[in-house]
């Protein structure tokens, strides 16, 4: 497995270039992209090429595993590390199960690069891959992650980033720290840092290019949970709907509305 540049050809390692020159078999996410990369690096390929993408990986596995039992097979994706939101995971699992040694030629990673420049905590993080395309599925995901304490990394399309941030603002809080990195390692590389609300303003400008969204994990609230629940129930007792009461109490606090709502439901049921 070998990582390829995510934008700047200068990030291609000497080991990658040597492997591309000497490989007899290369499995690539898109063979046309591989040929373009080789041309850009001035590398002449002598390998037999095999396509390995999300639509054919399951069917291609047996062929490549059998080949790898007798030969070295170089596996690359279009950009970055194979298997990380790219094809290759199923192949690695099958190869390992068959006793084939799997080694790595490390290199660029958009997810880790964006995390490194985000200014957000890097000691613990979770990579969530591409956000769902459908609003309902995005909403479910953010609800599930509302209490996540680790920094979260997402890939998102520039056409959907604003809508995704609207959902994140509602479910995680508009004041949650976050960043967007776009066109990492390329000419127009840019990282915008601030709150989710700040990023919503930025995405109104219709940013172009490949985007990585990094969102801070949930932190302990200044007030304990019991105090917040009591405030919610007090508002609800005075005639306000429970969801609205939760929204009012959560506003301005870095607290998950979905978790606070569930705590309030539990507390009210116990009374």
C-alpha positions in Angstrom: 0.0 0.0 0.0 1.4 3.4 -0.9 0.2 7.0 -0.3 0.2 9.4 -3.2 0.3 13.2 -3.2 -3.0 14.9 -2.3 -2.2 17.9 -4.5 1.4 18.9 -4.6 3.6 16.5 -6.6 6.6 17.5 -4.5 5.1 15.5 -1.7 5.7 12.2 -3.5 8.2 10.2 -1.5 11.4 8.7 -3.0 10.0 5.3 -1.9 6.8 5.8 -3.8 8.6 6.9 -7.0 11.0 3.9 -6.7 8.0 1.5 -6.2 6.2 2.9 -9.2 9.3 2.5 -11.4 10.0 -1.1 -10.3 6.5 -2.5 -9.7 5.4 -5.3 -12.0 1.7 -5.1 -10.9 -0.1 -1.9 -9.7 -3.7 -1.8 -8.5 -5.0 1.8 -8.8 -8.3 3.5 -7.9 -8.2 5.0 -11.4 -5.6 3.9 -13.9 -5.9 7.2 -15.8 -5.1 9.1 -12.6 -2.1 6.9 -12.0 -0.8 7.5 -15.5 -1.2 11.2 -15.0 0.7 11.0 -11.7 3.5 9.0 -13.3 3.8 11.5 -16.1 3.9 14.4 -13.6 6.6 12.7 -11.6 8.6 11.8 -14.7 8.2 8.1 -13.8 8.0 5.4 -16.5 5.6 2.6 -15.6 6.5 -0.9 -16.6 3.7 -2.6 -14.5 0.6 -4.3 -15.5 -2.3 -2.1 -14.3 -5.5 -3.2 -12.5 -8.4 -0.9 -11.6 -9.5 -1.1 -7.9 -12.4 1.1 -7.0 -15.5 1.0 -4.8 -17.6 -0.6 -7.6 -15.3 -3.5 -8.4 -13.2 -4.1 -5.2 -15.3 -7.1 -4.1 -14.9 -8.8 -7.5 -11.2 -7.9 -7.9 -10.1 -9.2 -4.5 -9.6 -12.9 -5.3 -7.5 -12.0 -8.4 -5.3 -9.6 -6.6 -4.8 -11.8 -3.5 -3.9 -14.7 -5.7 -1.4 -12.5 -7.6 0.1 -11.2 -4.4 0.8 -14.7 -3.2 3.4 -15.0 -5.9 4.3 -11.4 -6.7 4.6 -7.9 -5.2 1.5 -5.8 -5.9 1.6 -2.0 -5.4 -1.8 -0.5 -4.3 -2.5 3.2 -4.7 -5.6 5.4 -4.6 -6.1 8.7 -6.5 -4.8 10.8 -3.7 -3.6 10.2 -0.2 -3.6 6.9 1.8 -5.4 3.9 0.3 -8.2 2.4 2.4 -8.8 5.7 4.2 -12.2 6.7 2.6 -10.8 5.0 -0.5 -10.8 1.4 -1.8 -8.4 -1.1 -0.3 -9.8 -2.1 3.1 -11.4 -5.3 1.8 -8.3 -6.2 -0.1 -6.0 -5.7 2.9 -8.3 -7.8 5.1 -8.4 -10.6 2.5 -4.7 -10.5 1.9 -3.9 -10.7 5.6 -6.3 -13.6 6.0 -4.6 -15.4 3.2 -1.2 -14.9 4.8 0.0 -12.3 2.4 2.4 -9.8 3.9 1.0 -6.2 3.7 3.4 -3.3 4.1 2.9 0.4 3.9 4.7 3.3 2.1 3.5 6.2 4.2 2.8 9.6 2.9 0.2 12.4 2.6 -3.2 12.3 4.4 -5.8 15.0 3.9 -7.5 14.1 7.2 -4.4 14.3 9.3 -3.1 17.4 7.5 -6.3 19.3 8.2 -6.3 18.2 11.9 -2.7 19.4 12.3 -3.5 22.9 11.1 -6.9 23.2 12.7 -5.7 24.6 16.0 -8.0 22.1 17.7 -7.0 19.3 20.2 -5.0 16.5 18.4 -4.4 14.2 21.4 -7.6 12.3 20.7 -9.6 12.4 17.5 -12.0 10.4 15.3 -12.2 10.3 11.5 -15.8 10.1 10.3 -15.1 10.1 6.5 -17.6 11.7 4.1 -20.7 13.1 5.6 -24.0 11.6 4.4 -25.6 13.2 1.4 -29.1 13.1 2.7 -30.2 15.6 5.4 -31.9 13.1 7.6 -28.8 10.9 7.6 -26.6 13.9 8.4 -28.9 14.8 11.2 -28.8 11.3 12.7 -25.0 11.3 12.5 -24.6 14.6 14.2 -27.0 13.6 16.9 -25.0 10.4 17.5 -21.8 12.5 17.8 -23.2 15.3 19.9 -21.6 14.0 23.0 -18.3 12.9 21.4 -15.4 14.3 23.4 -12.7 13.7 20.7 -12.0 16.1 17.9 -14.0 15.0 14.8 -12.7 15.0 11.2 -15.1 14.9 8.2 -14.8 15.1 4.4 -17.5 17.1 2.6 -18.4 18.4 -0.8 -18.3 22.2 -1.4 -21.8 21.9 -2.7 -23.1 20.5 0.6 -20.8 22.0 3.2 -23.2 24.9 4.1 -26.2 22.7 4.6 -24.1 20.3 6.7 -22.9 23.2 8.9 -26.5 24.3 9.4 -27.3 20.9 10.9 -24.1 20.8 12.9 -24.9 24.3 14.3 -28.3 23.1 15.4 -27.2 19.8 17.0 -23.7 20.6 18.2 -24.1 24.3 18.9 -23.2 27.3 16.8 -20.4 28.2 19.2 -18.6 24.9 18.8 -15.0 25.5 17.7 -14.3 24.2 14.2 -12.2 24.7 11.0 -12.4 24.1 7.3 -9.3 23.3 5.2 -9.6 23.4 1.5 -7.2 22.6 -1.4 -4.6 21.2 1.1 -1.0 21.4 -0.4 -2.4 23.1 -3.5 -1.9 26.7 -4.8 -5.0 28.1 -3.1 -4.7 26.2 0.2 -6.7 27.8 2.9 -7.8 27.0 6.5 -10.6 29.0 8.2 -10.8 28.7 11.9 -13.5 29.9 14.4 -16.9 28.6 15.5 -19.4 26.7 13.5 -21.3 30.0 13.1 -18.1 31.6 11.7 -17.8 28.8 9.2 -21.4 29.2 8.1 -20.6 32.8 7.2 -17.5 31.6 5.3 -19.4 28.9 3.3 -21.9 31.6 2.2 -19.1 32.6 -0.2 -19.4 29.3 -2.0 -15.8 28.0 -1.4 -14.4 25.7 -4.1 -12.1 22.7 -3.9 -11.8 19.6 -1.7 -12.8 20.4 1.9 -12.0 18.8 5.2 -14.2 19.9 8.2 -12.7 19.6 11.7 -15.0 20.1 14.7 -14.0 20.2 18.4 -15.4 17.5 20.7 -17.9 18.3 23.4 -16.4 19.7 26.5 -17.7 19.7 30.1 -20.2 22.4 30.6 -19.6 25.2 33.2 -22.8 24.2 35.0 -23.4 20.7 36.1 -26.0 18.7 34.2 -28.5 18.7 37.1 -28.5 22.5 37.2 -29.2 22.7 33.5 -32.0 20.1 33.7 -33.6 22.0 36.5 -33.6 25.2 34.4 -35.2 23.3 31.5 -37.9 21.8 33.7 -38.6 25.2 35.3 -39.2 26.7 31.9 -41.4 23.7 30.9 -43.4 24.0 34.1 -44.2 27.6 33.1 -45.8 26.5 29.9 -42.9 26.4 27.5 -42.5 23.2 25.3 -39.7 21.0 26.4 -37.8 21.2 23.1 -37.9 25.0 23.2 -36.9 25.0 26.9 -33.9 22.8 26.0 -33.0 25.2 23.1 -33.2 28.2 25.4 -31.1 26.7 28.1 -28.5 25.3 25.7 -28.1 28.6 23.8 -24.7 30.1 24.6 -23.5 27.0 26.3 -21.3 24.3 24.7 -23.8 21.6 25.5 -25.5 19.0 23.4 -29.2 19.7 23.0 -30.1 16.1 22.3 -28.4 14.9 25.5 -29.9 17.7 27.6 -33.3 16.9 26.1 -33.0 13.2 27.1 -31.8 14.1 30.6 -34.8 16.4 31.0 -37.2 13.6 29.8 -35.7 11.2 32.2 -35.9 13.7 35.1 -39.5 14.5 34.3 -40.5 10.8 34.2 -39.0 10.3 37.6 -41.2 13.0 39.2 
